[in-house]
Amino acid sequence: MNILFLYCTKVPLRYIINPCRSYKSALAYEKLFPKSSSLNILTEDNVQVKSPTKESDEQFNGFIPIDKIEINHRHSRGPGGQHVNKNLTGVEVRFHLDTATWIPNWIKPRIKDLYGNRINKDGYFITFSDETRHQLLNQAHCFDRIRAIIRDSSILPKGLTKDEQAMIEKRYEKSTHGISENGEKINIFVYHYRKNIASEERVLRKRFHSQSKHDRTPDLS
């Protein structure tokens, strides 16, 4: 009966032998990462990234809450061919910097110092992207830019070592002090003042001596 049914419905024999057969590309996750423990990024077993809380460590973990920011779509700049001024592919992302709980408080002042040109008078941080003609890609580019700016602001400037500090003090001491003839250390400004006075006195003595020689010369005219 089953054979007669299959013959009447014209079912190919390959589906009878291997009913679960399916095609997988060479770029499939199973082929690219054969030793990965979790291939499905949407499974519940994966660790979900959460927004930092007050009790957590004061480090930015890359999480940007969608409900805490404003996403606006605008026309892209530049030439667009036949779709110019028709599709809202440009993406503008803004958020209030002072009330952003997902950014550690110690990073916010450095963002204002380094990227103050991106903050308007109301305290909103604004970034815009129209690199591509796709809204989703431009939105991802804005998020990547925000993450890069926050991580760049979280890098504190490196302090000076003891050798560098000693070198700076030595240069400062050398630039603000001079050495007189008797080996006494005096201020560099006093040293140059005395040197200029001595130079002017020497010039005046030479002029007086030249004038005296000129007066002793007989006038033969």
Secondary structure, DSSP 8 states (H G I E B T S, - for coil): -HHHHHHHHT--HHHHH-TT-----TT-HHHH-TT-S---TTSTTS-------TTS-S---S---GGGSEEEEE--SS--GGGTTTS--EEEEEEESTT-TTS-TTTHHHHHHHSGGGB-TTSEEEEEE-SSS-HHHHHHHHHHHHHHHHHHHTS------HHHHHHHHHHHHHHHEEE-TTS-EEEHHHHHHHHHHHHHHHHHHHHHHHHHHHHHS----
